[in-house]
């Protein structure tokens, strides 16, 4: 499903791409040694207000808040991307298989999806923490499992809408099996919607990672995380409001940008879905 000739990306798409691109660059920049000094302890410079030296101020341990927000962007993007990738790689084949085979296979997969939807990411994280311990891996698995039924349902519903199409009937007449039809003919035609959904799930994944870190189930010290920064700042909102302001703005802007991008992609691909090939 290629974009229509002459179509131009809307403001939401451009804003989303620009903001997320800036976050990716910031996350990559945080890998350089330049940010290491900002994460070093400096008790003498604790709770310094934003200035030319410390753009976002410093925290109670004297660490540069801008450096922590940058590394937090890396943490949030890594967890969200890993969780979405896990959900898409597991959920998409399951949804396509359910649509292609139908019958008992479809019914069993549908009930498994309902079961997964009954367990929110926070509850899964609590259960996984008991087995694996809290951390980034726990957050990725918990959010990823929650994403599986999302992609499975979207892939199944989109594929079922294409099953009566002529190109599917032609593939059946040519002797193609259900799985060959699903992955060679249906998947290319639902890929756009899956990409749009992935952008939306990335936004939800970033918010979920912040929530898990806020309650201590996500990234653990010394790895900076927006959620834990907000947790640490809640008792210092009065004397040092920048501790909550900047990670909160970073989180809100990332979720908003990805949400706008996902909605724009969903409208673009949804208006052209079902053309088939």
SERO-4910 file (N, C-alpha, C, O; in steps of 0.05 Angstrom, whole numbers):
BEGIN
 pado doro    nc1    nc2    nc3   cac1   cac2   cac3    cc1    cc2    cc3    oc1    oc2    oc3
  Unk    A     17    -24      0      0      0      0     17     25      0     24     35     21
  Unk    A     25     34    -22     42     57    -25     25     82    -22      1     82    -28
  Unk    A     37    104    -13     22    129    -11     10    137    -37     22    131    -58
  Unk    A    -12    151    -37    -24    160    -62     -7    181    -75      6    197    -61
  Unk    A     -6    182   -101     10    201   -115      2    229   -107    -22    236   -106
  Unk    A     22    246   -102     16    274    -95      9    278    -66      5    301    -58
  Unk    A      6    257    -50     -2    260    -22     22    272     -6     45    266    -11
  Unk    A     15    289     13     35    301     30     29    295     59      6    293     67
  Unk    A     50    292     75     46    287    103     33    311    116     40    334    110
  Unk    A     14    305    135      1    327    149     17    338    172     39    328    177
  Unk    A      7    359    185     22    371    207     27    351    230     49    352    242
  Unk    A      8    334    236     12    314    257     35    295    251     51    289    268
  Unk    A     36    287    226     58    269    217     85    282    219    104    271    230
  Unk    A     86    307    209    112    322    210    120    328    239    144    325    245
  Unk    A    101    335    256    108    341    284    118    316    298    138    316    312
  Unk    A    103    294    293    111    269    306    138    259    298    155    251    314
  Unk    A    144    260    271    170    252    261    192    270    272    213    260    280
  Unk    A    187    296    273    207    315    282    214    310    311    237    309    319
  Unk    A    193    308    328    198    305    357    211    278    362    231    277    378
  Unk    A    201    257    350    213    230    356    242    229    345    259    217    357
  Unk    A    246    242    322    273    243    311    292    257    330    315    249    334
  Unk    A    282    279    343    299    293    362    305    276    386    327    276    397
  Unk    A    285    261    395    289    243    418    309    221    411    326    214    428
  Unk    A    307    210    387    326    189    379    355    200    379    373    187    388
  Unk    A    358    224    367    384    237    367    395    242    395    418    238    401
  Unk    A    377    251    413    385    256    440    393    230    454    412    230    469
  Unk    A    377    209    449    384    183    461    411    173    452    426    162    467
  Unk    A    416    176    426    442    167    415    465    184    426    486    174    432
  Unk    A    460    210    428    480    228    439    487    221    468    510    225    477
  Unk    A    467    210    483    472    203    511    491    180    514    501    174    536
  Unk    A    497    166    492    516    144    493    545    154    493    564    139    499
  Unk    A    549    179    486    576    190    485    586    197    513    571    201    531
  Unk    A    613    198    516    624    204    543    617    232    553    621    238    577
  Unk    A    608    250    535    601    277    544    580    277    566    581    294    584
  Unk    A    562    258    566    540    257    585    549    243    611    535    246    631
  Unk    A    571    229    611    580    215    635    586    234    658    579    228    681
  Unk    A    598    257    651    604    276    672    579    288    684    578    294    708
  Unk    A    558    290    668    533    301    679    519    282    698    503    291    715
  Unk    A    525    256    696    513    236    714    530    231    738    522    216    756
  Unk    A    553    243    740    571    240    763    559    255    787    547    276    784
  Unk    A    564    244    811    555    257    835    571    282    841    595    283    838
  Unk    A    556    303    850    569    329    856    552    341    879    536    359    874
  Unk    A    557    332    903    541    341    926    543    371    930    524    383    938
  Unk    A    566    382    923    569    411    927    550    427    908    542    449    915
  Unk    A    543    415    886    525    429    867    497    419    867    483    421    847
  Unk    A    488    407    889    462    395    891    440    416    889    443    438    900
  Unk    A    418    408    876    393    425    874    399    453    863    388    473    871
  Unk    A    418    454    844    423    480    830    401    486    810    392    467    796
  Unk    A    392    510    809    371    518    791    381    518    762    405    519    757
  Unk    A    362    516    742    371    517    714    388    541    708    382    563    717
  Unk    A    410    536    693    429    558    687    443    551    661    437    530    649
  Unk    A    461    568    653    477    563    629    494    538    632    499    524    612
  Unk    A    503    532    656    519    508    661    502    483    663    509    462    652
  Unk    A    480    485    676    461    462    679    434    471    668    419    484    683
  Unk    A    429    465    643    405    475    630    379    468    645    361    484    647
  Unk    A    378    444    656    354    435    670    358    433    700    342    421    715
  Unk    A    380    446    710    386    445    739    399    418    747    406    402    730
  Unk    A    402    414    773    413    389    783    395    377    804    376    390    814
  Unk    A    399    351    809    382    337    828    394    337    856    415    349    860
  Unk    A    383    323    876    394    324    903    422    312    906    435    316    926
  Unk    A    431    297    885    458    286    886    477    302    869    500    294    865
  Unk    A    468    324    858    485    341    841    487    332    812    503    343    797
  Unk    A    471    313    804    472    303    776    457    323    758    437    334    766
  Unk    A    467    326    734    454    344    715    428    332    705    427    310    694
  Unk    A    406    347    708    380    336    701    377    333    671    363    315    662
  Unk    A    390    351    655    388    348    626    401    321    617    390    308    600
  Unk    A    424    315    629    437    289    622    419    266    630    418    246    616
  Unk    A    406    268    653    388    246    662    364    244    644    355    221    638
  Unk    A    353    266    635    330    265    616    338    253    590    323    237    578
  Unk    A    363    259    581    372    247    556    376    217    558    367    202    540
  Unk    A    388    208    580    391    179    584    364    166    589    359    143    581
  Unk    A    346    181    602    319    171    606    304    167    580    289    148    577
  Unk    A    310    184    560    298    181    533    308    155    521    292    140    508
  Unk    A    333    149    524    344    124    514    331    100    527    324     80    514
  Unk    A    327    101    553    314     80    568    285     76    559    277     53    553
  Unk    A    270     97    557    242     96    549    239     85    521    222     68    516
  Unk    A    255     96    502    253     87    475    261     58    472    248     43    456
  Unk    A    282     49    486    291     22    484    269      2    494    264    -18    482
  Unk    A    258      9    517    237     -9    529    213     -9    511    202    -31    506
  Unk    A    203     14    502    179     15    486    183      1    459    166    -14    451
  Unk    A    206      6    446    212     -7    421    214    -38    424    203    -53    408
  Unk    A    228    -46    445    230    -75    450    203    -88    455    198   -110    445
  Unk    A    186    -74    470    159    -85    477    142    -86    452    127   -106    448
  Unk    A    142    -66    435    126    -65    411    136    -87    391    120   -100    379
  Unk    A    162    -89    389    174   -110    371    165   -138    381    158   -154    364
  Unk    A    166   -142    407    158   -168    417    128   -173    411    121   -195    402
  Unk    A    112   -153    417     83   -156    412     77   -161    382     59   -177    376
  Unk    A     90   -146    365     85   -149    336     94   -176    325     80   -188    309
  Unk    A    118   -184    333    129   -209    323    113   -234    332    112   -254    318
  Unk    A    101   -232    355     84   -254    365     55   -251    356     43   -270    347
  Unk    A     44   -227    360     16   -223    355      8   -224    325    -13   -235    318
  Unk    A     24   -212    308     17   -211    279     15   -239    267     -5   -244    254
  Unk    A     35   -257    270     31   -284    259      7   -299    270     -7   -313    256
  Unk    A      2   -295    296    -22   -308    308    -48   -298    296    -65   -314    290
  Unk    A    -50   -272    292    -74   -261    280    -78   -269    251   -100   -276    243
  Unk    A    -56   -270    236    -58   -278    208    -65   -308    206    -81   -316    189
  Unk    A    -53   -324    224    -59   -353    224    -88   -358    231   -101   -375    219
  Unk    A    -99   -342    251   -127   -346    258   -145   -339    235   -165   -353    230
  Unk    A   -139   -317    220   -156   -309    198   -154   -329    175   -174   -335    161
  Unk    A   -130   -340    170   -126   -358    148   -138   -386    152   -150   -397    134
  Unk    A   -136   -396    177   -146   -423    182   -175   -423    191   -190   -440    182
  Unk    A   -183   -403    207   -211   -402    217   -217   -426    235   -199   -440    244
  Unk    A   -242   -431    240   -251   -454    255   -240   -455    283   -239   -434    297
  Unk    A   -230   -478    292   -220   -483    319   -196   -466    325   -193   -455    347
  Unk    A   -178   -463    305   -154   -447    309   -161   -418    315   -150   -406    333
  Unk    A   -180   -407    300   -188   -380    305   -201   -377    332   -196   -357    346
  Unk    A   -217   -396    340   -231   -395    366   -211   -396    389   -213   -381    408
  Unk    A   -192   -414    387   -172   -417    409   -155   -392    412   -151   -382    434
  Unk    A   -146   -381    389   -130   -357    390   -146   -333    400   -135   -316    414
  Unk    A   -171   -332    394   -188   -310    403   -191   -312    434   -190   -291    447
  Unk    A   -194   -336    444   -197   -339    474   -170   -332    488   -170   -321    510
  Unk    A   -148   -340    475   -122   -333    487   -118   -302    487   -106   -292    506
  Unk    A   -127   -289    466   -125   -260    466   -141   -248    488   -132   -229    502
  Unk    A   -166   -258    493   -182   -248    514   -169   -252    541   -170   -235    559
  Unk    A   -155   -274    544   -141   -280    569   -119   -261    574   -115   -251    597
  Unk    A   -103   -255    553    -81   -236    556    -91   -207    562    -79   -193    577
  Unk    A   -114   -200    550   -125   -173    555   -134   -170    584   -136   -148    594
  Unk    A   -139   -193    597   -149   -192    625   -127   -184    645   -132   -177    667
  Unk    A   -101   -186    636    -79   -180    653    -65   -154    644    -51   -154    624
  Unk    A    -69   -132    658    -56   -107    650    -26   -109    654    -16   -127    668
  Unk    A    -12    -90    641     18    -91    642     28    -89    670     48   -102    677
  Unk    A     15    -73    687     25    -70    715     24    -97    730     42   -104    744
  Unk    A      1   -111    727     -2   -137    741     19   -157    730     31   -172    746
  Unk    A     23   -157    704     43   -175    692     71   -168    703     87   -186    708
  Unk    A     76   -142    705    103   -134    716    106   -143    744    128   -151    752
  Unk    A     85   -141    760     87   -150    788     93   -180    789    110   -189    805
  Unk    A     79   -196    772     83   -225    772    111   -231    762    125   -249    773
  Unk    A    120   -217    741    147   -223    730    169   -214    749    190   -226    750
  Unk    A    164   -192    764    183   -183    783    189   -204    805    211   -207    814
  Unk    A    168   -218    812    171   -239    832    189   -262    821    203   -275    837
  Unk    A    188   -266    795    204   -288    783    231   -278    773    251   -292    777
  Unk    A    232   -255    760    256   -245    748    269   -222    762    293   -217    758
  Unk    A    254   -209    780    264   -185    793    257   -161    776    255   -163    751
  Unk    A    254   -137    788    248   -114    773    271   -105    755    294   -110    761
  Unk    A    265    -92    733    286    -83    715    275    -78    687    251    -80    682
  Unk    A    293    -70    669    286    -64    642    274    -88    628    254    -86    613
  Unk    A    286   -112    631    276   -136    618    248   -142    627    231   -150    611
  Unk    A    243   -139    653    216   -144    663    196   -125    650    174   -134    642
  Unk    A    203   -100    647    185    -80    635    180    -87    605    157    -86    596
  Unk    A    201    -95    591    198   -102    562    179   -126    559    161   -126    543
  Unk    A    183   -147    576    166   -171    573    137   -165    581    119   -173    567
  Unk    A    134   -150    603    106   -144    612     91   -128    592     68   -134    585
  Unk    A    103   -106    582     90    -89    562     87   -104    536     67   -101    522
  Unk    A    107   -120    528    106   -136    504     84   -156    504     70   -159    483
  Unk    A     80   -170    526     57   -189    528     31   -175    525     12   -185    512
  Unk    A     29   -151    537      4   -136    534     -1   -127    505    -24   -124    497
  Unk    A     21   -124    489     18   -115    461     10   -138    443      0   -134    421
  Unk    A     15   -163    451     10   -186    434    -19   -187    424    -24   -188    400
  Unk    A    -39   -186    442    -67   -187    432    -75   -163    416    -93   -165    399
  Unk    A    -62   -140    420    -68   -116    404    -62   -121    375    -78   -116    357
  Unk    A    -38   -131    370    -29   -136    342    -44   -160    331    -50   -161    307
  Unk    A    -50   -180    348    -64   -204    338    -92   -197    328   -100   -206    307
  Unk    A   -106   -180    344   -133   -173    336   -133   -155    311   -150   -159    294
  Unk    A   -114   -137    309   -113   -119    286   -107   -136    261   -119   -132    240
  Unk    A    -87   -153    263    -79   -170    240   -102   -188    232   -108   -191    208
  Unk    A   -116   -200    251   -138   -218    245   -161   -203    232   -171   -212    211
  Unk    A   -169   -180    244   -192   -165    233   -186   -155    205   -203   -156    187
  Unk    A   -162   -144    201   -155   -134    174   -153   -156    154   -161   -152    131
  Unk    A   -142   -179    162   -140   -201    143   -167   -213    136   -172   -220    113
  Unk    A   -185   -214    155   -212   -225    150   -227   -207    130   -242   -217    113
  Unk    A   -222   -181    131   -235   -162    113   -225   -166     84   -239   -160     65
  Unk    A   -201   -177     81   -189   -181     55   -195   -209     44   -190   -214     20
  Unk    A   -204   -228     60   -207   -255     51   -226   -258     27   -221   -275     10
  Unk    A   -248   -243     26   -266   -246      2   -255   -233    -23   -268   -236    -44
  Unk    A   -232   -220    -22   -222   -205    -46   -213   -224    -68   -207   -248    -63
  Unk    A   -214   -214    -92   -208   -230   -115   -179   -241   -114   -174   -264   -123
  Unk    A   -160   -225   -104   -132   -235   -105   -129   -258    -85   -111   -275    -90
  Unk    A   -145   -259    -64   -144   -282    -46   -156   -307    -59   -146   -329    -57
  Unk    A   -179   -302    -71   -192   -325    -85   -175   -336   -107   -174   -360   -111
  Unk    A   -161   -318   -121   -143   -327   -142   -120   -344   -131   -112   -364   -143
  Unk    A   -110   -335   -108    -88   -351    -95    -98   -378    -87    -83   -398    -89
  Unk    A   -123   -380    -77   -134   -406    -70   -137   -424    -94   -130   -448    -93
  Unk    A   -147   -413   -116   -150   -428   -140   -123   -438   -151   -122   -459   -165
  Unk    A   -102   -423   -145    -76   -430   -154    -63   -452   -136    -41   -460   -141
  Unk    A    -78   -460   -115    -68   -481    -98    -51   -471    -74    -38   -487    -61
  Unk    A    -52   -445    -69    -36   -435    -46    -50   -443    -20    -74   -441    -18
  Unk    A    -34   -451     -1    -44   -459     25    -51   -434     42    -45   -412     35
  Unk    A    -65   -439     65    -74   -416     81    -51   -399     92    -54   -375     94
  Unk    A    -30   -412    100     -8   -397    111      8   -381     90     17   -359     94
  Unk    A     10   -393     66     22   -378     44      6   -354     36     16   -333     30
  Unk    A    -21   -357     36    -38   -335     30    -35   -313     51    -34   -289     45
  Unk    A    -34   -322     77    -32   -303     99     -7   -286     97     -9   -262    100
  Unk    A     15   -299     93     41   -284     95     50   -273     68     66   -254     68
  Unk    A     41   -284     46     50   -273     20     30   -254      8     38   -237     -8
  Unk    A      5   -256     15    -16   -239      3    -30   -220     23    -35   -197     17
  Unk    A    -36   -230     47    -50   -214     66    -31   -195     81    -37   -171     84
  Unk    A     -8   -205     90     10   -189    106     18   -163     92     18   -142    104
  Unk    A     27   -164     66     35   -139     53     13   -118     53     18    -94     52
  Unk    A    -13   -127     53    -35   -109     51    -45    -98     78    -61    -80     79
  Unk    A    -36   -110     99    -43   -100    126    -19    -88    140    -22    -79    163
  Unk    A      4    -89    127     29    -79    140     26    -50    148     36    -42    169
  Unk    A     13    -34    131     11     -5    137     -4      0    162      4     16    179
  Unk    A    -26    -14    166    -42    -11    191    -27    -21    215    -29     -9    236
  Unk    A    -11    -41    211      5    -51    234     27    -31    241     33    -28    265
  Unk    A     38    -18    221     58      3    227     46     26    242     57     37    261
  Unk    A     22     34    234      8     56    248      1     48    276      5     64    295
  Unk    A     -7     23    280    -13     14    307     13     13    324     12     18    348
  Unk    A     35      6    311     60      5    325     68     32    337     78     34    359
  Unk    A     63     53    321     69     80    331     52     87    356     61     98    375
  Unk    A     26     79    355      9     84    378     18     68    402     18     77    424
  Unk    A     26     43    397     35     26    419     61     35    430     67     32    454
  Unk    A     78     48    414    102     60    424     96     82    444    109     84    465
  Unk    A     76     98    438     68    119    456     58    107    483     65    116    504
  Unk    A     41     87    481     31     74    505     54     60    520     54     58    544
  Unk    A     73     49    504     96     35    517    113     54    533    122     47    555
  Unk    A    118     78    522    133     98    537    119    106    563    132    108    584
  Unk    A     93    110    561     77    117    585     77     94    605     80     98    629
  Unk    A     75     69    595     75     46    612    102     42    626    103     36    650
  Unk    A    124     46    611    150     44    623    154     64    645    166     58    666
  Unk    A    144     89    640    147    109    661    131    102    686    139    106    708
  Unk    A    107     90    681     91     81    704    103     59    720    103     59    744
  Unk    A    115     40    705    128     17    719    153     27    735    158     18    757
  Unk    A    168     45    723    192     56    736    183     73    761    197     73    781
  Unk    A    161     87    758    151    103    780    145     87    805    150     96    827
  Unk    A    135     62    801    128     45    824    151     26    830    148      8    847
  Unk    A    174     29    816    198     13    823    200    -13    809    216    -30    816
  Unk    A    184    -18    787    185    -43    773    199    -42    746    203    -62    733
  Unk    A    207    -17    738    221    -14    713    251    -12    716    263    -28    731
  Unk    A    263      6    702    292     10    703    301     16    732    288     32    746
  Unk    A    322      3    740    332      6    768    357     23    768    371     25    749
  Unk    A    362     37    791    386     53    794    411     36    788    411     12    795
  Unk    A    431     48    775    434     76    769    424     85    742    431    107    733
  Unk    A    407     69    729    397     75    702    376     97    705    355     92    717
  Unk    A    380    120    693    359    141    695    334    133    680    335    121    659
  Unk    A    311    141    691    285    136    678    267    159    685    267    169    707
  Unk    A    251    167    665    232    189    670    213    184    693    208    201    709
  Unk    A    203    159    694    184    152    715    196    154    742    184    164    761
  Unk    A    221    143    745    233    144    772    242    173    779    242    180    802
  Unk    A    249    189    759    256    217    764    232    231    775    234    248    793
  Unk    A    208    225    764    184    238    774    178    228    803    168    244    819
  Unk    A    183    203    808    178    193    835    197    206    855    189    214    877
  Unk    A    222    209    847    242    222    865    236    251    869    243    263    890
  Unk    A    223    264    850    218    293    851    193    301    867    189    324    873
  Unk    A    176    281    873    150    288    884    152    301    912    133    316    919
  Unk    A    173    297    927    176    310    953    191    336    951    195    350    971
  Unk    A    200    344    927    216    368    923    204    387    903    217    404    892
  Unk    A    178    384    898    164    400    878    165    430    886    168    447    869
  Unk    A    163    436    912    164    464    921    191    477    918    194    497    904
  Unk    A    212    466    931    238    479    929    253    475    903    270    491    895
  Unk    A    247    453    888    261    448    863    241    437    842    242    413    835
  Unk    A    224    454    832    203    445    813    214    434    787    201    419    773
  Unk    A    239    442    780    250    432    754    255    402    754    257    390    733
  Unk    A    257    390    778    262    361    779    238    346    768    241    324    757
  Unk    A    214    356    771    190    343    760    182    355    733    171    341    716
  Unk    A    188    381    729    179    395    705    191    383    679    177    377    660
  Unk    A    218    380    679    231    372    654    226    343    646    221    337    623
  Unk    A    229    323    665    222    296    657    192    293    650    185    277    633
  Unk    A    175    308    664    147    307    658    141    317    630    125    305    616
  Unk    A    153    340    623    149    351    596    161    332    575    148    328    554
  Unk    A    184    320    580    196    301    561    177    277    556    173    269    534
  Unk    A    165    267    578    147    244    576    122    252    560    113    238    542
  Unk    A    110    275    568     85    283    555     89    289    525     72    282    509
  Unk    A    111    302    519    117    308    491    122    283    474    112    282    451
  Unk    A    136    264    485    141    239    470    115    224    465    110    215    443
  Unk    A     98    222    485     72    208    482     54    223    462     41    210    445
  Unk    A     53    249    464     37    265    446     46    262    417     30    259    399
  Unk    A     73    264    413     83    263    386     78    236    373     69    234    350
  Unk    A     82    214    388     77    188    377     47    183    373     39    170    354
  Unk    A     31    194    391      2    191    387     -8    206    362    -24    194    347
  Unk    A      2    230    357     -5    244    333      5    229    308     -9    227    288
  Unk    A     30    219    309     41    204    286     24    179    281     18    173    258
  Unk    A     17    164    302      1    140    299    -26    146    287    -35    131    270
  Unk    A    -39    167    297    -66    174    286    -64    182    257    -81    174    241
  Unk    A    -44    197    250    -40    206    222    -35    182    204    -46    180    182
  Unk    A    -18    164    213    -13    140    197    -37    122    194    -42    111    173
  Unk    A    -52    120    216    -77    103    216    -97    114    196   -109     99    181
  Unk    A   -100    140    195   -119    152    176   -109    149    147   -124    143    129
  Unk    A    -83    152    144    -71    150    117    -74    122    106    -83    117     83
  Unk    A    -66    102    122    -67     74    113    -95     64    113   -103     48     96
  Unk    A   -111     73    133   -139     63    134   -156     71    110   -173     57    102
  Unk    A   -150     95    100   -165    105     77   -159     89     51   -174     91     32
  Unk    A   -136     75     51   -128     60     28   -127     30     33   -118     15     15
  Unk    A   -136     22     56   -135     -7     63   -153    -23     45   -174    -14     37
  Unk    A   -144    -47     41   -162    -65     26   -159    -65     -4   -175    -77    -18
  Unk    A   -140    -51    -15   -136    -50    -44   -128    -77    -55   -136    -85    -77
  Unk    A   -111    -91    -39   -103   -118    -47    -83   -119    -70    -79    -99    -84
  Unk    A    -70   -142    -73    -52   -145    -95    -49   -174   -101    -35   -181   -120
***
